[in-house]
Structures are given as C-alpha cells and as structure tokens.
Amino acid sequence: MTIIKEPAIYYPDNTIKNDDIISFIEEYHSDSEYIDSAKNMILNTTIEQRYLFESFESLMEIEGFAERQYKHEAHAKSIVSSVAMSAIDNAKISKKDISMVIVTSCTGFMMPSLTAFLINELGLKNTTIQLPISQMGCVGGAYAINRAHEHCMLNKNNNVLIVAFETSSLCFHKTANKLQDFVSDSIFGDGVASCIVSGNDLGSGLIIESINSVFIKNSEDFIKYHINNDGFLFSLDKKVMKSVSMIKNDVNDFIALNLGINNMSFCISHTGGKRILDEVSRCFNIPEDLLQKSRESLRMVGNTSSVSVIDVFKRHIGTMKNNDKGLLIAFGPGFTAEMMIGRWVDE
C-alpha cells in the first residue's frame, strides 16, 4: 500500500484582509454597478486573511505578463527547495530514495519546469521522473497525490516528492471590474506545500486505499483563464456553484463502494470557498464537524489552489486515531474532481 507522509507548508509574510479589497474597490472602481454586491459577497467569504509573496501595494504596480512570470519564477526558486527538504525530512527518507518529482502550479509558467530545478537543487538521481502539472488549478494537489499513488503502486521502493507552488496574487489585475473579479480578489492566496508519497507504507501517515477521477463533459467554461498581454485573467462562471451537485452520484457511489458514509471519520476537502464546502457537506452527506479543518484553512489562509488540500491534510495530523478512514477530495477546471479513500496509521 502507498502512504502520504507529513507535509511541509510555507506561507509568505505579506498579509491581506477583506477590508483591503473593499478599500481597493471603493478607490479604483467606485462607479461599478457591482460594488454593493461585491462588498456583501466579500464579507461572506469567512476568510480572515491571506498571505502574498508580494505586498498588495507592489501588486498594484505590476504591468504585463513578463513581469508577472519573472516574479513567479523568482519566488519559486527562492523557497521550493527548502520546503521540499522539510517534507523529505518529515518522511524520514533520503534524497536518493526519490524516484519521481511532481510539481503542480497553475499561477505561472516555467520551462524547464520546477521539477528540473528541484532535481538539480536537491541533487536527486538523474533517473528521477519529472511530472510538471500546470493546468489543473485547485484540483492539482489531489491530482498529484493520485498520480504519485499510481507510480508507487508499480514498485514499493518508489517515493514521489510532490510540491505545490502557487502565486495566485500575481493573477491580480487592478483594472478587472466584473463581479467575479472582485470576488476572486478576495478569495485566493499564495503558498507552498510539499509531501512525500511512498510505496513502502511504513511509518505514520495516510495510507491510500482507493482513488477515483470524475470529469464533467462540456464544462470547460466553469473555471478558466483568459490569457492576454497582462497575464492570466481568472474566470469563474456561476455554473461552478452547481458543479458539486453534478458529480454527486459519482462521488457517493465511490464512497459507498470503498468506505460507506457511516465509516467516515474525516473529510480532507480542498477549500474552494464557503459555498463549495457547503455543497460538499450537502451533496455527499458529510457531517459538518468533518469539514472543520477545511473551513479552518479557508478562514486562515484563503483558497490556495493546489496547495489547499495538502494544507488541510496537514491540519488533520495529530487529530486522527489509528485506522480512522475517510475521504480526500478536490475540484478544479475541466470540470474535474479527484478523490481518494485513506486510512490513518501511526508508527
């Protein structure tokens, strides 16, 4: 069986709160027809603060795609290797034990990928397999875990280093003035997460027992980027709010077959937003107390895209009993859902 070991998480020093976004809207978009609706929706996010690699003031001055990509790469190379090393140390393995590196990041682009940077920076084997993921959005963390599981099932000696790195703030555009732009400005945060998935299930962690993927056809417009000279402009269609109910039967069938709702002791859901977490509870009959850590993550750091589900996983460590079983799930563009049934074990 494969196992997810204790992650390492990093958040930068700059913080932003709802009041900052409301002040921004009042100053730069005072004539917007959406201003009252935006204020109400922002105050209803339940998010207390988020962390940014750049100060909000400096974000206001960024111009053009090139500058955004330069900053994305610079921040990545300044921090990912140290977070990855912390995850390797948490897993109690050696760098030479790593057989694959997966990096998921949807908020910037690099070629060669951060996978190549990590292999060089950490001195990993020259046979290390690279899997860069750049287009899975918020589902990226769960997608990486499931692909790591598949790799580790091939050989119990395989170990996968996963790094999720997101600079959502670099997708901020001060001239964007639609309601969805204002709401997006108030939800997403930056961060880094790393963990090891091992084919040898020794030690403490979450043993992966079953995985599944679900795709909603003809839903590409639910979550997408419009790419222009200024960079990635995030677009979130209101239909995304119905997306969880659209996969309700698939997810419930997966739970029933591999776990059963009465046997569920935890739910590690990516944060999405308050409405998405409400839908997770309603559609999958998940007791509200099992989503406490997801709501805690949303409140304390916002939606950190692919980092989110790994952050929520980290928050569960120390709160679970040996052999507790439950669900890990995340959603993203496509529209895509990745899910996993796992069981906690202690040394």
KEVO-200714 format. One line per field, with one value per residue (C-alpha): residue number from 1; x, y, z. Coordinates in steps of 0.001 Angstrom, whole numbers. Each point is the difference from the previous one (the first is absolute). Layout:
i NUM	...
c1 X	...
c2 Y	...
c3 Z	...
END
This chain:
i 1	2	3	4	5	6	7	8	9	10	11	12	13	14	15	16	17	18	19	20	21	22	23	24	25	26	27	28	29	30	31	32	33	34	35	36	37	38	39	40	41	42	43	44	45	46	47	48	49	50	51	52	53	54	55	56	57	58	59	60	61	62	63	64	65	66	67	68	69	70	71	72	73	74	75	76	77	78	79	80	81	82	83	84	85	86	87	88	89	90	91	92	93	94	95	96	97	98	99	100	101	102	103	104	105	106	107	108	109	110	111	112	113	114	115	116	117	118	119	120	121	122	123	124	125	126	127	128	129	130	131	132	133	134	135	136	137	138	139	140	141	142	143	144	145	146	147	148	149	150	151	152	153	154	155	156	157	158	159	160	161	162	163	164	165	166	167	168	169	170	171	172	173	174	175	176	177	178	179	180	181	182	183	184	185	186	187	188	189	190	191	192	193	194	195	196	197	198	199	200	201	202	203	204	205	206	207	208	209	210	211	212	213	214	215	216	217	218	219	220	221	222	223	224	225	226	227	228	229	230	231	232	233	234	235	236	237	238	239	240	241	242	243	244	245	246	247	248	249	250	251	252	253	254	255	256	257	258	259	260	261	262	263	264	265	266	267	268	269	270	271	272	273	274	275	276	277	278	279	280	281	282	283	284	285	286	287	288	289	290	291	292	293	294	295	296	297	298	299	300	301	302	303	304	305	306	307	308	309	310	311	312	313	314	315	316	317	318	319	320	321	322	323	324	325	326	327	328	329	330	331	332	333	334	335	336	337	338	339	340	341	342	343	344	345	346	347
c1 0	1113	128	-10	2475	-190	119	2032	-1889	1276	-1830	1710	58	-2317	-3625	-3224	-3500	-3516	117	2970	-1964	-3071	2164	1568	-3413	-1227	3079	488	-3506	-2297	-2290	-458	-3561	1207	1509	-2767	-332	3772	242	-2691	1601	3478	-1192	-1723	3158	864	3655	1881	3299	2156	3737	1740	3527	-246	-1516	-3392	1533	2621	-2639	-1789	3085	659	-391	-14	387	3810	317	-2540	1848	3370	-1337	-1661	3281	2056	-2278	-120	3756	437	-2149	-1074	3201	-31	-3683	698	2897	-2245	-2463	2821	1150	-3584	-207	3275	1399	3123	121	1422	-3251	-2086	-1015	-2402	-565	-3438	-448	-3457	-377	-2737	891	3145	2016	3603	1948	1936	-2471	594	423	3341	1004	-730	1947	3037	-399	-562	2522	-2536	823	292	-2586	-2639	-3262	-1498	-3732	-738	-3705	-1098	-3641	-1904	-639	-1396	-235	3766	979	-2362	864	3708	-693	-1991	2639	2691	-2022	-111	3775	627	-2293	2490	2759	-78	3419	-1304	-294	-1582	802	-3024	318	-2977	1007	-2521	299	-3688	654	1953	-3290	-1424	-928	-988	-2025	-2146	-3437	-2519	-1711	1897	3276	-756	-985	3146	2105	-1392	415	3360	3306	3604	1912	2161	-650	2083	-422	1355	-2084	1777	-571	1234	-2772	2234	-282	-2735	-2281	-3048	-112	-1672	-2547	-1907	-13	-2391	-400	-3193	-323	-3078	-215	-566	882	3198	-1504	-647	3576	2512	2686	-272	3609	925	3021	-539	103	-2468	-3460	-1979	-3586	-2531	-3444	-2927	-757	2949	-2221	-2096	3010	201	-3629	727	2509	-2051	-893	3546	1551	-2653	368	3775	-498	-2602	2149	3264	-1001	-3625	-1105	-461	3664	1339	2131	1414	-407	3023	-1651	1819	-1379	-1508	-2208	-2747	-2673	2058	559	-3714	-691	2535	-1840	-3451	645	2148	-1863	3183	-512	1005	2560	2017	523	1335	3622	-960	-1958	2889	2404	-2341	-355	3715	1633	-2794	-176	3606	-859	2091	1599	-3390	-713	3535	-392	-3278	1684	2745	-2613	-1448	3297	-122	-3804	-644	-6	1781	-2052	-2414	-1250	-1317	-59	2431	-1580	692	-1533	1410	-270	-1315	-2250	2007	-187	2730	-756	1667	-975	2700	759	2132	2856	2507	3423
c2 0	3574	2650	3822	1281	3210	3066	3178	3283	3534	3331	3316	2998	2487	-136	1359	191	572	3665	491	-1357	2062	3131	-839	-354	3252	1877	-1475	-1129	2393	257	-3768	-1277	-3031	1825	-755	-3630	-388	1356	-2378	-3009	892	338	-3393	-1912	-783	663	1982	440	-1317	-38	1507	-207	3658	2775	1157	3391	-1542	-2146	3196	1095	-3178	430	-2710	-3734	27	1645	-2371	-3041	1330	436	-3431	-1690	2074	-786	-3675	-385	1837	-2370	-3324	-1937	745	-966	-3192	-866	431	-2474	-2465	308	-494	-3219	-1270	-943	982	2121	-3008	-1882	2354	-1463	2696	3735	1510	3771	1515	3725	1730	3638	342	-1727	-1214	-2028	-2009	-749	305	-3783	469	2754	-2256	-2941	2247	1989	-3054	-2199	-2710	-3004	628	-2746	1959	217	3468	744	3747	897	3486	-97	-1784	3009	-706	-3739	-121	-1127	-2983	-760	-120	-2325	-2417	-57	-555	-2919	-1578	330	-1481	-2948	-1062	-600	157	1686	2998	3360	3083	3573	2250	3786	2337	3620	2767	3753	758	3644	405	-621	3176	2733	3360	935	-3161	1202	-2832	-1389	-3291	1988	1686	-3291	-1732	2863	-820	-3788	-1162	-43	-1047	-2869	-3097	-3578	-3144	-3626	-3461	-2912	-3315	-3506	-1453	679	-2	2829	2515	1556	-571	-3318	308	-2766	1101	2903	1313	2845	1584	2351	2026	223	3366	1935	1678	3464	-629	916	1370	2545	2688	663	3439	2292	728	-3663	-2584	1451	-2432	-657	-1747	-664	-84	-3520	-1225	333	-2894	-2123	-1965	-1058	-1095	-2622	-929	-3505	-870	1070	-1625	-3259	129	623	-2752	-2538	726	1369	618	3325	-1462	-1033	3433	1562	2916	1963	1793	2357	2769	3296	1437	2487	34	-936	-2901	-1413	363	-2008	-2685	-459	-17	-2098	-2680	-124	900	1124	3609	-810	-2020	3172	2009	-91	1039	2953	823	35	2221	2393	251	-44	203	-2221	-844	-2022	-3209	674	-106	-3729	-685	2772	-1555	-3417	1509	1482	-3465	-1436	-546	44	-3452	-3406	-3050	-1660	2932	-31	2783	1985	2402	2015	3058	1725	1992	1062	-2357	-376	-2642	-1743	-2177	-2119	-2544	-2266	-195	-1503	1617	-1976	799	-1471
c3 0	-595	2695	150	2553	2052	-2269	347	-509	-596	-211	-823	2319	-1726	1132	-1444	1494	-1277	995	-2322	-2965	851	262	-3365	-1656	1527	-1220	-3473	-956	1846	-3035	-338	-71	1973	2974	2528	-1082	107	3541	1253	-1693	1246	3591	-334	-1028	3681	-934	2629	-1837	-2822	-653	-3030	-1392	-1045	2066	-1255	-732	-2295	-1710	-948	-1930	-2004	-3742	-2655	-305	-16	3407	1542	-1334	1140	3534	-37	-901	2430	2942	-962	-123	3283	2089	-1558	665	3735	321	-1964	2307	3027	-1534	-705	3612	1245	-2034	1470	-3384	-1910	-3138	-1837	723	-2156	-3359	-1247	487	-581	35	-300	-627	-1989	723	-2087	-2685	-156	-2545	1034	2769	3726	-88	-1784	2435	2984	-1429	-428	3200	2224	-1790	-852	-2196	-3732	-507	1923	-1968	-485	-6	-214	310	-1022	-1045	2773	2238	3458	-664	-620	3501	-2	-3624	951	2937	-2161	-2747	2649	1353	-3458	-337	3440	-714	-2668	2541	3798	-39	-1959	1761	-1558	1024	-524	24	-401	-618	-616	-534	-452	860	-3251	-1834	1591	-2514	1446	-3091	37	1052	-287	3086	-367	-77	3307	1625	-1331	1375	3455	-10	-1351	1880	-605	1542	-355	1094	-355	985	-730	-1273	603	-1330	3278	2510	3066	2511	724	-2569	-2146	-1852	-3405	-452	-3110	-2483	-2633	-2516	-1331	-2964	-967	-3771	-1682	3157	-1166	547	3720	1002	-2463	-801	-2644	-993	-1298	7	3696	1044	1276	598	2153	-1066	2224	-1463	2434	-1291	2081	3063	-1351	-947	3255	-326	-3599	1229	3056	-1163	-1143	3292	2158	-1933	568	3733	319	-1837	1835	3390	854	1454	3491	64	-943	2749	-2008	-3222	-1435	-2481	-1858	1200	-3206	1782	2617	-2553	-1370	3498	706	-3153	967	3294	-1598	-3109	1624	3344	1873	3610	510	2684	-2547	-2047	2947	-1199	-3538	1333	2317	-2949	-2018	2915	747	-3461	-2599	-3070	-865	-3120	-287	3397	1718	312	1265	2574	1203	163	2176	2358	622	1249	3751	87	-1491	1666	-1359	-2812	-375	-3594	-2171	-3234	-1685	-2822	-2144	-3035	-2878	-3628	-2583	2142	1838	3363	1509	3062	2245	2885	2662	3402	2727	1525	2754	551
END
